[in-house]
Amino acid sequence: MKKVILATVLLLTFSKVGSAQSNFDKTKLDRYFNALEEHNKFMGSVAVSKNGEIIYAKTIGYADLENKVKANEKTKYRIGSISKSFTTVLILRAIQEKRLDLDQTIEKWFPTLENAGEITVKQLLSHRSGIHNFTNNADYLKWNTKAKTEKEMVEIIAKGGSDFEPDSKAEYSNSNFVLLTYILEKTLSKSYANLLQEYIVAPIGLTDTYVFGGIDPEKNESKSYRFMGDWKLQPETDYTIPLGAGAIISTPSDLTKFADALFEGKLLTAESLETMKTIKDGYGVGLFQTPFYKNIGYGHTGGIDGFSSVYSHFPDDKISYALTSNGSNFNNNDISIAVLSAVYGKAYEIPTFQVYALTAEDLDKYLGVYASTQIPLKITITKDGNTLIAQGSGQAAFPLEATEKDKFKFDQAGAKFEFKPTDKTMTLFQGGGKIEFTKE
């Protein structure tokens, strides 16, 4: 669900051969996380299971920074779009019970949607519907904290229209899974929260997974933060908006248990699991591939408010990995690589952090609105004390960390920014590409 200018995905591709180790250096991995905590790079929790048993767990940071409450292994985090894997299981269970069909169209539920007579349940599941993603709307962050009815959400989604012809390509859209939630509730005559409990949580013994409401620290539910020079408390998206697209709260240990159960056939038939694993145009059905060396994992990433998360299961080694965070000032993909490298006995480095100090006055030459002819997005550069802040139009702001003269980075997305104040230009480097911006 997260709406940020520079979203990250889990890409762990390597060319060498790796195999899971029965023993690994947990002390070094502890030192890795301690380094992140000491430099305000990450708050959250990770867990790894092998053959269904937890072999490593680590939690750092605060669940409630304002009251100095440290997080622990039972602290629960909002998992954002990982919820889509749970929703997919519920849909496929309904299909197994002959209550739904993958190829049936959605016009009987949503007659006001463009192309409703052509869009199928499977196209919703695999992001091939063409339905516009409502979280991309410029005004989304103005209303996402307020409760919405089904009628209101369907109207918002219908108003967004279609971005492409159904099944002509794949493009990520949270709208698909909100609609799937309503289909489940209408078909099975139960709330999404009850369906989650009945079909997944209770059967496999999850203890800390449910549809969230308002954050309740008394229930060991973490608040979320963004690092803007220091950790800033984030607003809470109301659960009625993401629903099956992103309204679940959980822990890493519960997520590894879910992954283990899914791939052990405890939730779905082998045929249904194969449906989830089948990749087309980069998308599975409620799953993505996450390669690591020769090993292929299956899982999903998630983000909502200041929360970010990922889980993946590697069937060949019966390894499951999960990360949940309520505040990240680092590239979570690098954390995932470090954890899996430790598990698979591969080399990784404990990061060191050097600070290039600037005063608030030093930042003035970078401030302004920057536009590009390469992408239809403007980036506004402001400051908060001696921290430079970037914000894409209609999106959440994020801090830039100075690395040297006129150069900054945003580790969470693996992005680098280089300014040329005399030319009034800014260059964004990310993913091997670069985008040129000019100050207006």
C-alpha positions in Angstrom: 0.0 0.0 0.0 2.9 2.3 0.6 2.9 5.4 -1.6 6.5 6.7 -2.0 8.3 8.2 -4.9 11.0 5.5 -5.0 9.5 2.2 -3.9 11.8 -0.7 -3.4 11.2 -4.4 -4.2 13.0 -7.5 -3.2 15.5 -8.5 -5.9 18.2 -10.9 -4.7 19.6 -12.2 -7.9 23.1 -13.7 -7.9 24.9 -16.0 -10.2 26.7 -18.3 -7.8 25.4 -21.4 -6.2 24.1 -21.3 -2.6 22.6 -23.8 -0.1 21.2 -23.3 3.3 23.6 -23.9 6.2 22.5 -25.9 9.2 24.6 -23.5 11.4 25.4 -19.8 10.7 27.1 -17.0 12.5 24.3 -15.5 14.5 26.6 -13.3 16.5 27.8 -11.5 13.3 24.1 -11.0 12.2 23.4 -9.6 15.7 26.3 -7.1 15.1 24.8 -6.2 11.7 21.5 -5.2 13.3 23.2 -3.5 16.2 25.0 -1.2 13.7 21.7 -0.3 12.1 20.1 0.5 15.5 23.0 2.5 16.7 22.8 4.8 13.6 19.0 5.2 13.5 18.8 3.1 10.3 16.1 0.6 11.1 13.5 -0.3 13.7 11.8 -3.6 13.3 12.0 -7.4 13.6 13.1 -10.4 11.5 12.7 -14.1 11.7 14.0 -17.1 9.8 12.6 -20.6 10.0 14.0 -23.9 8.6 11.8 -27.0 8.5 9.1 -25.1 10.3 11.3 -24.1 13.3 12.6 -20.6 14.0 16.4 -20.6 13.7 17.0 -16.8 14.1 15.0 -13.9 15.4 16.0 -10.3 16.1 14.1 -7.2 17.1 15.5 -3.7 17.4 14.1 -0.2 18.0 11.0 1.1 19.6 7.4 0.0 19.3 6.4 3.3 20.9 9.1 5.9 20.7 7.2 8.6 22.5 6.9 6.4 25.6 10.3 4.7 25.1 8.7 1.3 24.8 11.2 -1.1 23.1 9.9 -3.6 20.6 10.1 -7.3 21.3 9.6 -10.5 19.3 5.8 -10.4 20.0 5.4 -6.8 18.8 3.0 -6.6 15.9 3.5 -4.5 12.8 1.2 -3.6 10.0 2.3 -5.6 7.0 0.7 -3.7 4.1 0.6 -5.5 0.8 1.7 -8.9 2.3 -2.0 -9.0 3.1 -2.5 -9.8 -0.6 -1.0 -13.2 -0.1 -3.6 -13.9 2.6 -6.4 -12.6 0.5 -5.3 -14.7 -2.4 -5.5 -17.8 -0.2 -9.0 -16.9 0.8 -10.1 -16.4 -2.8 -8.6 -19.7 -3.9 -10.2 -21.5 -0.9 -13.6 -20.2 -2.1 -12.8 -21.4 -5.6 -11.8 -24.9 -4.2 -15.2 -24.9 -2.5 -16.9 -24.0 -5.8 -18.2 -20.7 -4.4 -16.2 -18.7 -6.9 -14.6 -19.3 -10.3 -11.3 -17.8 -11.5 -12.7 -17.0 -14.9 -16.0 -15.4 -13.8 -16.3 -11.7 -14.6 -17.1 -9.1 -11.9 -20.0 -7.1 -13.4 -22.5 -8.7 -11.0 -20.7 -7.2 -8.1 -19.4 -4.0 -9.6 -21.5 -2.9 -12.6 -20.3 0.7 -12.5 -16.7 -0.3 -13.1 -15.3 0.2 -16.6 -14.8 -3.1 -18.4 -16.5 -5.0 -15.5 -18.0 -7.4 -18.0 -14.5 -8.4 -19.3 -12.5 -8.4 -16.0 -12.2 -11.7 -14.3 -11.4 -12.7 -10.7 -8.1 -14.1 -11.9 -7.2 -10.8 -13.6 -7.8 -9.0 -10.3 -5.5 -11.5 -8.5 -2.7 -11.2 -11.0 -3.0 -7.4 -11.5 -4.1 -7.7 -15.1 -7.5 -6.0 -14.8 -6.4 -2.5 -15.9 -8.3 -1.0 -13.0 -6.6 2.2 -11.9 -4.7 2.1 -8.6 -6.4 4.5 -6.2 -3.3 4.9 -4.0 -1.7 6.7 -7.0 -4.3 9.4 -6.9 -2.8 12.8 -6.1 -5.3 13.3 -3.2 -4.9 9.9 -1.6 -2.8 11.0 1.4 -5.5 13.7 2.2 -8.2 11.1 3.0 -6.5 7.8 3.7 -6.8 8.2 7.5 -10.6 8.5 7.4 -13.0 5.5 7.3 -14.7 4.7 4.0 -17.7 2.6 3.3 -17.8 0.0 0.5 -20.0 2.3 -1.5 -17.5 5.2 -1.2 -14.5 3.0 -2.1 -16.2 1.5 -5.1 -17.1 5.0 -6.3 -13.4 6.1 -5.9 -12.2 3.1 -7.8 -14.8 3.5 -10.5 -13.9 7.2 -10.9 -10.3 6.2 -11.6 -11.4 4.2 -14.7 -9.2 1.9 -16.6 -5.5 2.3 -17.4 -5.3 -0.5 -20.0 -7.4 -3.2 -21.6 -8.0 -6.2 -19.3 -5.4 -8.9 -19.6 -3.2 -6.9 -22.1 -0.5 -6.5 -19.5 0.2 -6.5 -15.7 0.3 -3.4 -13.6 0.2 -3.3 -9.8 -3.1 -1.9 -8.4 -4.3 -2.0 -4.8 -7.8 -1.5 -6.2 -7.8 -5.1 -7.4 -7.5 -6.5 -3.9 -10.0 -4.1 -2.3 -12.5 -5.4 -4.8 -11.5 -9.0 -4.0 -12.2 -8.3 -0.4 -15.8 -7.2 -1.2 -16.3 -10.3 -3.4 -15.2 -12.5 -0.5 -17.5 -10.8 1.9 -20.5 -10.9 -0.5 -19.9 -14.5 -1.5 -19.3 -16.0 1.9 -21.5 -13.7 3.9 -18.8 -13.0 6.5 -16.4 -10.1 7.2 -12.9 -10.2 5.9 -11.6 -10.3 9.5 -13.7 -13.4 10.3 -12.7 -15.1 7.1 -9.1 -14.5 7.9 -9.5 -16.0 11.3 -11.6 -19.0 10.1 -9.6 -20.1 7.1 -6.0 -19.2 7.9 -5.3 -17.9 11.5 -7.0 -20.6 13.5 -6.2 -23.7 11.3 -2.4 -23.1 11.3 -2.1 -21.6 14.8 -1.1 -18.0 14.2 -1.2 -16.0 17.4 -0.5 -12.4 16.4 -2.2 -12.0 13.0 -5.5 -10.2 12.4 -7.1 -7.2 10.7 -6.0 -4.1 12.4 -8.0 -1.2 13.9 -6.5 1.9 15.4 -3.0 1.2 16.7 -3.2 0.0 20.4 0.2 0.0 22.2 -1.5 -1.9 25.1 -1.8 -4.9 22.6 1.9 -4.6 21.7 1.0 -3.0 18.4 3.8 -0.7 17.1 3.4 2.8 15.9 5.2 3.8 12.7 7.8 6.4 12.0 9.8 8.1 9.2 13.3 9.4 9.7 13.4 13.1 9.0 16.6 14.0 10.9 15.0 12.0 13.7 12.1 9.6 13.9 8.7 11.3 13.2 5.4 9.6 14.1 3.3 8.8 11.0 -0.5 9.0 10.5 -2.5 5.8 10.5 -4.3 4.6 7.4 -7.8 3.5 8.3 -8.3 -0.2 7.8 -11.5 0.3 5.8 -9.5 1.6 2.9 -6.9 -1.1 2.2 -8.9 -4.1 3.5 -7.5 -7.3 1.8 -4.9 -5.2 0.0 -3.1 -4.1 3.1 -5.1 -4.2 6.4 -3.4 -7.1 8.3 -1.1 -6.8 11.3 1.4 -9.6 12.1 4.8 -10.6 13.3 7.8 -12.1 11.4 7.4 -15.4 13.3 3.7 -15.6 12.2 4.6 -14.8 8.7 7.2 -17.6 8.5 4.5 -19.9 9.9 2.1 -18.8 7.2 4.7 -19.3 4.5 5.6 -22.7 5.8 1.9 -23.8 6.0 1.2 -22.4 2.5 4.0 -24.4 0.9 3.4 -27.5 3.0 -0.2 -27.7 1.6 -1.9 -26.9 4.8 -3.9 -24.1 3.3 -4.4 -24.9 -0.4 -4.3 -27.8 -2.8 -1.2 -28.3 -4.8 -3.1 -27.1 -7.9 -4.0 -23.8 -6.2 -0.5 -23.3 -4.9 0.8 -23.8 -8.4 -1.6 -21.1 -9.6 -0.1 -18.7 -7.1 3.4 -19.5 -8.1 2.8 -19.2 -11.9 4.6 -16.0 -13.0 3.4 -13.9 -16.0 4.9 -10.5 -16.9 6.6 -10.5 -13.5 3.5 -11.2 -11.5 2.3 -14.3 -9.8 -1.1 -14.7 -8.0 -0.5 -13.1 -4.6 3.2 -14.0 -4.9 6.4 -12.7 -6.5 9.6 -14.6 -7.1 12.6 -13.7 -5.0 15.7 -15.3 -6.4 18.8 -15.7 -4.2 21.8 -17.4 -5.8 20.4 -20.5 -7.5 17.4 -20.6 -5.1 14.0 -19.3 -6.1 11.8 -18.0 -3.3 8.2 -16.9 -3.4 6.7 -14.1 -1.3 5.6 -10.5 -1.2 6.6 -7.1 0.0 4.5 -4.6 1.9 4.4 -1.0 3.0 1.8 1.2 4.6 2.3 4.5 6.4 5.9 4.2 8.0 5.7 0.4 8.0 7.5 -1.9 5.5 7.8 -5.6 5.3 8.7 -8.6 3.2 8.4 -12.4 3.5 9.7 -15.2 1.3 9.8 -19.0 1.3 12.5 -21.1 -0.4 10.9 -24.5 -1.1 14.1 -26.4 -1.9 15.6 -25.7 1.5 12.3 -25.2 3.5 13.6 -21.8 4.5 11.1 -19.0 5.3 12.2 -15.4 6.0 10.2 -12.4 7.1 11.0 -8.8 8.0 8.6 -6.3 9.5 9.6 -2.7 10.2 8.0 0.4 11.8 10.8 2.7 10.7 13.5 2.4 8.0 16.2 4.8 7.0 18.0 2.1 5.1 17.4 -0.1 2.0 15.4 -3.1 3.4 16.6 -5.2 0.4 20.1 -4.9 1.7 18.9 -6.2 5.1 17.2 -9.1 3.4 20.4 -9.9 1.5 22.4 -9.8 4.7 20.1 -12.2 6.6 19.8 -14.7 3.7 23.6 -14.5 3.2 24.1 -15.4 6.8 21.6 -18.3 6.5 23.2 -19.6 3.3 26.8 -19.1 4.4 27.6 -16.3 2.0 29.8 -13.2 2.5 28.2 -9.9 3.6 29.5 -6.8 5.3 28.5 -5.0 8.5 27.7 -1.5 7.3 29.6 1.5 8.4 28.1 5.0 8.4 29.9 8.2 7.8 28.3 11.6 8.2 29.0 14.6 5.9 28.0 17.5 8.1 26.1 20.5 6.7 24.5 23.5 8.4 21.0 24.6 7.7 22.4 27.5 5.8 24.4 25.2 3.6 21.2 23.7 2.3 19.6 26.8 1.0 21.2 26.6 -2.4 19.4 23.3 -3.1 15.9 24.4 -2.1 13.1 24.7 -4.8 10.9 22.7 -7.1 12.5 20.5 -9.7 10.9 19.2 -12.9 12.0 16.7 -15.5 11.2 16.2 -19.2 11.8 12.5 -18.7 9.0 11.7 -16.2 5.8 13.6 -15.3 6.8 14.2 -11.7 8.0 17.2 -9.8 10.2 17.0 -6.7 10.1 19.7 -4.1 13.3 20.1 -2.0 12.9 21.7 1.4 14.8 21.5 4.7 14.0 20.7 8.3 16.9 22.1 10.4 20.0 20.7 8.8 18.2 17.9 7.0 17.3 18.2 3.3 13.8 16.9 2.5 12.5 15.7 -0.8 8.9 15.2 -1.8 7.4 14.0 -5.1 4.1 15.7 -6.1 1.2 14.2 -4.1 3.5 11.9 -2.2 5.1 11.5 1.2 8.3 13.4 2.0 11.6 11.7 2.7 15.0 12.8 4.1 18.2 13.1 2.1 21.5 12.2 3.8 24.5 14.2 2.7 27.5 12.0 1.5 29.8 14.7 0.1 29.7 18.1 -1.5 26.4 18.5 -3.5 25.6 14.8 -3.2 22.9 13.1 -1.1 21.3 9.7 -0.8 18.1 8.0 0.3 19.2 4.5 1.4 15.7 3.1 1.8 15.2 3.2 -2.0 18.8 3.0 -3.1 18.6 6.5 -4.6 21.3 9.1 -5.0 20.8 12.8 -5.7 23.5 15.1 -7.2 22.9 18.8 -7.3 24.6 21.5 -9.5 23.4 24.7 -7.8 25.0 27.0 -10.3 23.2 25.2 -13.2 20.0 24.9 -11.1 19.9 21.1 -11.9 19.5 17.9 -10.0 20.2 14.4 -11.1 18.5 11.3 -9.6 20.4 8.0 -9.8 18.6 4.8 -9.1 18.5 1.2 -10.4 21.3 1.9 -12.9 19.5 4.8 -14.5 19.5 8.5 -14.1 16.8 11.3 -14.4 17.7 14.9 -15.0 15.7 17.6 -13.2 15.8 21.4 -13.6 14.8 23.9 -10.9 11.7 25.9 -11.9 
